[in-house]
């Protein structure tokens, strides 16, 4: 698969909510990518992916990062921003990703 296909920014409303295409967190402060595909350099407080760095500079796809994050236990990058009653499956469902216990380390 062509890496560019994996990094195609999702279409989102201009005023939010802005969803992390890696983990499905729906509280980003801005779109992860602009119309030209440039990353915002915002770091997702849930998975820790930095848009424009981890993908463009480091060459890590969303799928690769997600798999590593899940294998490491899906720990919150910024635990202070973890919502009460957080549900990993519901969060991942926002991006069409289903997971089971075997996916999470």
C-alpha positions in Angstrom: 0.0 0.0 0.0 1.3 3.5 -0.8 2.1 5.4 2.3 0.5 8.5 1.0 -2.9 6.7 0.9 -2.5 5.9 4.6 -2.0 9.6 5.4 -5.0 11.1 3.5 -6.5 13.5 6.0 -10.2 12.9 6.9 -12.8 15.5 6.0 -13.9 17.2 9.2 -16.1 20.2 10.0 -14.1 23.4 10.1 -15.2 24.2 13.7 -14.8 20.7 15.1 -14.9 18.4 16.8 -11.5 17.3 15.5 -10.9 13.6 15.6 -7.5 11.9 15.8 -7.3 9.6 12.8 -4.9 7.3 14.7 -6.9 6.6 17.9 -10.3 8.3 17.4 -10.0 10.9 20.3 -12.5 13.6 19.5 -11.0 16.5 21.4 -8.2 17.8 19.2 -8.1 21.6 19.2 -7.6 21.9 15.4 -7.7 19.6 12.4 -4.8 17.2 12.3 -4.1 18.2 8.7 -4.9 21.3 6.6 -6.3 21.2 3.1 -2.8 20.7 1.6 -2.1 17.7 3.9 0.3 19.5 6.2 0.2 18.4 9.8 -0.9 20.7 12.6 2.0 19.6 14.9 -0.6 19.1 17.6 0.1 16.1 19.8 -2.9 13.9 20.5 -3.3 13.7 24.3 -4.7 10.1 24.0 -2.2 8.3 21.8 0.6 10.8 21.6 0.8 11.0 17.7 2.2 14.3 16.5 0.6 15.3 13.2 3.3 16.4 10.7 6.2 14.9 12.7 5.5 11.2 13.4 4.0 10.8 9.9 5.9 13.2 7.6 9.3 13.4 9.4 9.5 9.9 10.9 7.5 8.0 8.2 5.2 6.2 10.6 1.7 5.5 9.3 -1.4 5.9 11.3 -2.0 2.2 11.2 1.6 1.4 12.4 1.3 4.0 15.3 -2.1 2.7 16.3 -0.8 -0.9 16.4 2.1 0.1 18.6 0.0 2.2 20.9 -2.5 -0.7 21.3 0.3 -3.2 21.8 1.7 -1.0 24.6 -1.6 -1.0 26.4 -3.3 2.1 24.9 -2.0 4.2 27.8 -3.0 7.9 27.6 -0.1 10.2 26.5 -1.5 12.9 28.8 -3.4 11.1 31.5 -4.7 14.5 32.9 -6.9 14.8 29.8 -8.4 11.3 29.9 -12.2 11.6 30.2 -14.1 10.0 33.1 -15.6 6.8 31.9 -13.3 6.6 28.9 -14.1 3.7 26.5 -11.3 2.6 24.2 -13.6 0.6 21.9 -16.0 3.6 21.5 -13.1 5.9 20.8 -11.6 3.6 18.1 -15.1 3.1 16.6 -15.1 6.8 15.6 -12.4 6.0 13.1 -13.9 2.6 12.0 -11.4 0.5 13.9 -12.6 -2.5 15.9 -10.4 -4.0 18.6 -10.5 -6.9 20.9 -8.5 -7.8 24.0 -5.8 -9.4 21.9 -5.0 -6.0 20.3 -4.3 -4.3 23.6 -1.1 -5.2 25.4 
